[in-house]
Amino acid sequence: MNEVNSLSSAQANHSKTGSHYLDDVLLILTMAVLAGCGLIYEYLLSHYAGRVLGIMESAIYTMIGLMIVSMGLGAFAARKIACAFKGFVWLEITIALLGSSAIIIISAFIGATQILPQLLSDTFALPPDALPRGGFFKDLSFIAFNSPYFFGVLLGFFIGMEIPLIARIREEIHQKHLKNNLGTIYGADYIGAGIGAAIWVIFLLSIDISEAAALTAALNLLAGSFFILRYWQKLNWRKTLVALHLALAVMLAVIYQHGNSWLNQMNNLLYLDQVVYSEKTRYQQLTFTQRHMGLEQGDIINFYLNGRLQFSSSDEFIYHGYLVTPVLAASARQENILIIGGGDGLALRDILKWSPEHVTLLDLDSQLLELFKQPQQRLPKALAQKIANLNELSLQDPRVEIIQSDAFIAIDNLLSQGKVYDAIIVDLPDPSHPDLNKLYSVNFYARLKQLLAGDGIIGIQSTSPYHAKKSFISIGKTLAAADFPRVQQYHDNVPSFGEWGWTIAAKMGASPLSRLEQLNKLTVPHHWLSLAMIKSAFVFPKDFYLESEQVDVNYLGSHTLYQLHQNAWRDQQGLNEAHLQK
């Protein structure tokens, strides 16, 4: 009899040990999955904050820092939760709800602060110059634009509770203190975070932000559902928890399906004109707006990248004329041209008028390139026709070779192939992100010099000499530091941007302006620019370069130009106007 009892007891213990082992495996896997979710929430909120605030690097570092601190606070607060099982289920419901809806709530808040002044103006028939933007409205707008940080702190606080609760659950299941409990949990947390980062880069970065949020929140919901099923007897309000999970699952499905269109509608309130098309690529947000000007004038099309104006159909010919015409007019030949950036095909359109034999265009974003190359296949019919008329389908020209790659890497391949160009035109967005800063560095310009023919000319869009004077001067000094002996700069007014500037340099021989002064007329006439206008653009206000010695050169890794640019636009423009910069 004693032998039978001993055998029965051993079987029970074995069964109990097996059950504990299964619980352990499931808990550790759950912790790994939730760690990945937590990291993705950090990326989602920091990515959106950077897009809204226009300061991507600062937003990412601030968001991650705030969330880490709040996670620590959440870990302390978890001690106050009496039942770890009940607390964990309610915790996952809360995180799934916040994680899936935070960006939509932020977008709605920001949109409301933008339309509120106009609504009040319309209600009380206020004149345009009396639109209420200061005082309370300015403070409210500031709070709205910084609300991603609030949700980051809130989410971080709740995410920080997960590790302590799972650690307590493991010890309660085993009914003893586990020697390596925290080490096991933290190991799963670190590995899960790494997997989450990989999923973000490989998959989630290429889909809409609302879809990514809904998919991530679904994992939190699954974790909560697992706990309900596995530990049913340890919970109260069980039917309520099941109902909440079902309701939240429906909500996530709706957000996944319609969240992006809601976000677009609310984000559209940030633009002055009607948004007619918006698309997120792997690298940036593309937005087209349209302003009706009447039957005689037609419509004005504006194109934005991450909320920053890149061109307006009303005056892009001025910007691109100054970017292209002085460079090619000063070049000894125009047979083989390299363009870096310019994926919209507008600078290319002007270059093709000089009858080159071959043009190479380098741009990183394949979706942007396809959109401007085949607008009829990607855009609404009316907008597609306007874009086709604007860039004259230059990207389809057989003389054009398109290379979809990071220019910083691609130019090494061109150098290894022994390529040489008569002129190089750099048409990149302003250095408003650290990734762009490297494309304005001494290292980059020095390698471009190797690609340039001995009598060749390089031209670079160089931001605003008025709004970002030090940035403008730094670009010129950086090009000179790359051993270009004949660096000059010029400027003019582009109504959509304000005062704008460009940098031009010769590899050797006479300076670009000296070459232009030898001309009697432009070989290829421009419908807006004249030779006299171009020459006068090299004249700057008195003492413009007086303090240039205090402006630093932008070396690779220094972030000098990025910081100069960010400081300049932060000083010159209000937060609501950040989308005006190029």
Beta strands, then each sheet from edge to edge (+ up, - down):
strand 1: 274-280
strand 2: 285-292
strand 3: 299-305
strand 4: 308-312
strand 5: 336-341
strand 6: 358-363
strand 7: 400-404
strand 8: 421-427
strand 9: 452-461
strand 10: 486-494
strand 11: 498-506
sheet 1: 1+ 2- 3+ 4-
sheet 2: 7+ 6+ 5+ 8+ 9+ 11- 10+
end
